[in-house]
Amino acid sequence: MIAKVPVSTKDEVDAAVAAAKEAFPKWRATPADARVSYLFKLRNLIEERAEEISRIQTMEHGKTIHESRAETRRGNQNVEFATGIPSFMMGCNSEDVEPGVDEYLIRQPLGVFGMIAPYNFPFMFPLMFLPHGIATGNCMVLKPSPLAPISQVKIAELLDEIGLPPGVWNIVHGGAEASLVMLEHPDIVGIAFVGTTKVGKDVICRKCGETGKRFIAQCGAKNFLVVMPDADVEKSVVHMMPSFFGNTGQRCLAASNLVIIGDDKFYNKFVDAIVESASKLKVGHGLDETIQVGPLKSVDGKERVIKYIEKGIEEGAKLRLDGRNPKIVGGYPDACFVGPTIFQDATPDMTIGREEIFGPVMSIMRAESFDEAIDMIHSNPYGNGASIFTSNGKLAREFQYRVQAGNIGINVGVPAPVASFPFGGMKDSFFGVLHGEGQEVIRFFTESKVVVQRWF
């Protein structure tokens, strides 16, 4: 036990929404440069206390301290990006659209927004939305994952420290019950969600449609990495390790299926290099600086991954590297640990090739051609990320042009966009119109109002 948080009741969620609604008129009327002054202070505090914040992420999630430090950096980049709201909210105008008539567009905040966050990036994902939401003049109600709520409590403490007005940024805790209250609440005008496709599609889309809320639902994934025969084997393998096994495979941009094109000599050389590199990764406690793969978030998570490994064996894939009983540095209990696992001779129609595993499992497939590899990608219902490793610029351009995925990597294993770009997604990986991060999320948090005026 490292901490306790309350499970918020319906009345408490209602109270948080009421506080946000009450704070909204005054916060909206606060000049944008005054609003973002709080974000400058928050950005600086996060920078000063980055190590403490990173250690909290590792303690509550399990990821390695190196991964937590990277998450802290990425989250703070979003805070920093949101400080540019005075420029990003600027409208446009045109005079004499008809004789004596001028027209202009202004962007206005809408009120109270909700955010339902996942456990796999407890610090970063809320910061892809909330700073932008309050900078544009809205007030926010956040429900972090009940599996990893502590990072957001820490941010709330920092917000109190910088004196952010009450009601502007609110936190409630709990599971599906608290989420349902937010989804049905008449005073919440929009919902940002990051989580599973099942919840995003069956709950978020439906409920927001019924209640007239705008929404962003960034959901599940099954990401492919394609290797061409001209790829640099050594450098490609280095960049693939964190893609498949970083965050213990618990991220929506984690690679899952590796598709190799080439003759037997190239194929075997690449597979052997992958297995050798993965077998050297150290598994253990995330606060140990030497560790590269931490535990899964929960016992349930481990059991889920083990079932997928057993299913892969049952369906005929060849298990080249078995992570079910990893060597754990430091002798810690093995309740949540699964080491890097690699299947060979997998196919896209196998369960391990089709479904999101959310663990450190690689399924190696073989394609005869570039076109066949793209067909493999398109046969999967998800479209979050896809990468190609090649030295051929023409093929790289064709890959980015044709592949139906929202985040494309060219010799990049984890094509995660920086804060100034939207976090893409297609097919069953995304529902909504506008994505999180970048200027798209600013449009999500504002409404365009067009004014047509004539003076007599």
DANORGI-V614605 format. One record per backbone hydrogen bond with DSSP energy under -0.5 kcal/mol. CO is the residue of the C=O (numbers start at 1). NH is the residue of the N-H. If there is no record, write none. Layout:
co & nh
CO & NH
CO & NH
This chain:
co & nh
6 & 8
9 & 13
10 & 14
11 & 15
12 & 16
13 & 17
14 & 18
15 & 19
16 & 20
17 & 21
18 & 22
19 & 23
20 & 24
21 & 25
23 & 27
24 & 28
25 & 29
26 & 30
27 & 30
31 & 34
31 & 35
32 & 36
33 & 37
34 & 38
35 & 38
35 & 39
36 & 40
37 & 41
38 & 42
39 & 43
40 & 44
41 & 45
42 & 46
43 & 47
44 & 48
45 & 49
47 & 50
49 & 53
50 & 54
51 & 55
52 & 56
53 & 57
54 & 58
55 & 59
56 & 60
57 & 61
57 & 62
58 & 62
62 & 295
64 & 68
65 & 69
66 & 70
67 & 71
68 & 72
69 & 73
70 & 74
71 & 75
72 & 76
73 & 77
74 & 78
75 & 78
75 & 79
76 & 80
77 & 81
78 & 82
79 & 83
80 & 83
81 & 84
82 & 85
84 & 87
84 & 88
85 & 89
87 & 90
89 & 107
92 & 105
94 & 103
98 & 101
100 & 455
101 & 97
101 & 98
102 & 453
103 & 94
104 & 451
105 & 92
106 & 108
106 & 449
108 & 447
111 & 139
112 & 189
112 & 190
113 & 141
114 & 192
115 & 117
115 & 143
116 & 194
118 & 145
119 & 122
121 & 125
123 & 127
124 & 127
124 & 128
125 & 128
126 & 129
126 & 130
128 & 437
129 & 133
130 & 134
131 & 135
132 & 136
133 & 138
134 & 137
139 & 113
140 & 170
141 & 115
142 & 144
142 & 172
143 & 117
145 & 148
149 & 153
150 & 154
151 & 155
152 & 156
153 & 157
154 & 158
155 & 159
156 & 160
157 & 161
158 & 162
159 & 163
159 & 164
160 & 163
165 & 168
168 & 140
170 & 142
172 & 144
173 & 8
175 & 179
176 & 180
177 & 181
178 & 182
179 & 183
180 & 184
181 & 185
182 & 185
185 & 188
187 & 112
187 & 189
189 & 214
190 & 114
191 & 216
192 & 116
193 & 218
196 & 200
197 & 201
198 & 202
199 & 203
199 & 204
200 & 205
203 & 207
204 & 208
205 & 209
206 & 210
207 & 211
208 & 212
208 & 213
214 & 191
215 & 433
216 & 193
217 & 219
217 & 431
218 & 195
223 & 256
223 & 257
224 & 387
225 & 259
226 & 228
226 & 389
227 & 261
228 & 231
231 & 233
232 & 236
233 & 237
234 & 238
235 & 239
236 & 240
237 & 241
238 & 242
240 & 244
241 & 245
242 & 246
243 & 255
245 & 248
246 & 249
247 & 250
249 & 251
251 & 254
254 & 223
256 & 363
257 & 225
257 & 259
258 & 260
258 & 365
259 & 227
260 & 367
263 & 267
264 & 268
265 & 269
266 & 270
267 & 271
268 & 272
269 & 273
270 & 274
271 & 275
272 & 276
273 & 277
274 & 278
275 & 279
276 & 280
277 & 280
278 & 281
282 & 292
282 & 293
283 & 329
285 & 288
286 & 65
287 & 289
288 & 291
293 & 284
298 & 302
299 & 303
300 & 304
301 & 305
302 & 306
303 & 307
304 & 308
305 & 309
306 & 310
307 & 311
308 & 312
309 & 313
310 & 314
311 & 315
312 & 317
313 & 316
317 & 319
318 & 320
318 & 344
321 & 323
321 & 342
323 & 326
323 & 339
326 & 328
327 & 283
327 & 329
328 & 331
329 & 285
334 & 337
336 & 296
341 & 362
342 & 320
342 & 321
343 & 364
344 & 318
347 & 350
350 & 353
350 & 354
351 & 354
351 & 355
359 & 361
360 & 341
362 & 343
362 & 364
363 & 258
364 & 346
365 & 260
367 & 262
369 & 373
370 & 374
371 & 375
372 & 376
373 & 377
374 & 378
375 & 379
376 & 380
377 & 380
381 & 428
383 & 406
383 & 426
384 & 407
385 & 224
386 & 409
387 & 226
388 & 390
388 & 411
389 & 228
391 & 393
392 & 396
393 & 397
394 & 398
395 & 399
396 & 400
397 & 401
398 & 402
399 & 403
403 & 405
407 & 386
409 & 388
409 & 411
413 & 415
414 & 416
415 & 417
418 & 421
419 & 438
420 & 439
422 & 424
423 & 436
426 & 383
426 & 429
427 & 430
429 & 219
431 & 217
436 & 423
437 & 441
438 & 442
439 & 443
440 & 444
441 & 445
443 & 446
445 & 110
447 & 108
447 & 449
448 & 450
449 & 106
451 & 104
451 & 453
453 & 102
